[in-house]
Amino acid sequence: MSNKPLSDAHPRRDLPAGHRVDWRKRMSDTIAYALLVYTGLQIAMTMSVLRAQGGSLLPYLALLILVGAIIPSCRRFERRWAGLSDKDACDPALAPRYRRDQLALWALAIGLPFVISGGFRLLALLFA
């Protein structure tokens, strides 16, 4: 294990020397991209369930649950990072916390549509 600071371990070549990362902006951008991916997956999963289930209302219920589940979660991530002071927002020591939140957000955005749609498919099979 290296004792190098995190910023030295993975240098960014696209940034000028001395550029400081604003973790608030990075998290906001990450949330925006994750929501785009989440929405695309949500639509694809719902459409596949609609084709498989025909006239069932179950896919629409899944859609409502998916929307209701992601918005508060994203808001919680956003609030945690938006509350940082200007000084703290550029602190390189926050990189591991940012990475942890980033991974959790992407896991939620990618996994939740599959888990909930799969659960509703299972329910549809059980009650069919």
Solvent accessible surface area in square Angstrom, and as a share of the most:
residue,aa,sasa,rsa
1,M,242,1.08
2,S,76,0.49
3,N,155,0.80
4,K,130,0.55
5,P,80,0.51
6,L,82,0.41
7,S,70,0.45
8,D,80,0.42
9,A,49,0.38
10,H,136,0.61
11,P,83,0.52
12,R,108,0.40
13,R,217,0.79
14,D,105,0.55
15,L,49,0.24
16,P,97,0.61
17,A,112,0.87
18,G,76,0.73
19,H,97,0.43
20,R,150,0.55
21,V,32,0.18
22,D,43,0.23
23,W,20,0.07
24,R,60,0.22
25,K,124,0.52
26,R,74,0.27
27,M,1,0.00
28,S,45,0.29
29,D,52,0.27
30,T,9,0.05
31,I,11,0.05
32,A,51,0.39
33,Y,134,0.51
34,A,1,0.00
35,L,61,0.30
36,L,125,0.62
37,V,61,0.35
38,Y,4,0.01
39,T,63,0.37
40,G,41,0.39
41,L,41,0.20
42,Q,12,0.05
43,I,99,0.50
44,A,57,0.44
45,M,31,0.14
46,T,9,0.05
47,M,88,0.40
48,S,30,0.20
49,V,5,0.03
50,L,34,0.17
51,R,182,0.67
52,A,71,0.55
53,Q,54,0.24
54,G,49,0.47
55,G,83,0.79
56,S,37,0.24
57,L,140,0.70
58,L,44,0.22
59,P,1,0.01
60,Y,112,0.42
61,L,85,0.42
62,A,5,0.04
63,L,54,0.27
64,L,126,0.63
65,I,74,0.38
66,L,0,0.00
67,V,62,0.36
68,G,44,0.43
69,A,35,0.27
70,I,6,0.03
71,I,104,0.53
72,P,64,0.40
73,S,20,0.13
74,C,8,0.05
75,R,118,0.43
76,R,136,0.50
77,F,25,0.10
78,E,45,0.20
79,R,134,0.49
80,R,102,0.37
81,W,4,0.02
82,A,57,0.44
83,G,68,0.65
84,L,32,0.16
85,S,60,0.39
86,D,103,0.54
87,K,165,0.70
88,D,62,0.32
89,A,0,0.00
90,C,26,0.16
91,D,53,0.27
92,P,80,0.51
93,A,74,0.57
94,L,18,0.09
95,A,11,0.09
96,P,81,0.51
97,R,106,0.39
98,Y,8,0.03
99,R,128,0.47
100,R,132,0.48
101,D,3,0.02
102,Q,32,0.14
103,L,100,0.50
104,A,48,0.37
105,L,0,0.00
106,W,68,0.24
107,A,69,0.54
108,L,49,0.24
109,A,1,0.01
110,I,80,0.40
111,G,26,0.25
112,L,29,0.15
113,P,0,0.00
114,F,100,0.42
115,V,107,0.61
116,I,27,0.13
117,S,2,0.01
118,G,35,0.33
119,G,31,0.30
120,F,19,0.08
121,R,85,0.31
122,L,104,0.52
123,L,74,0.37
124,A,12,0.09
125,L,134,0.66
126,L,123,0.61
127,F,166,0.69
128,A,119,0.92
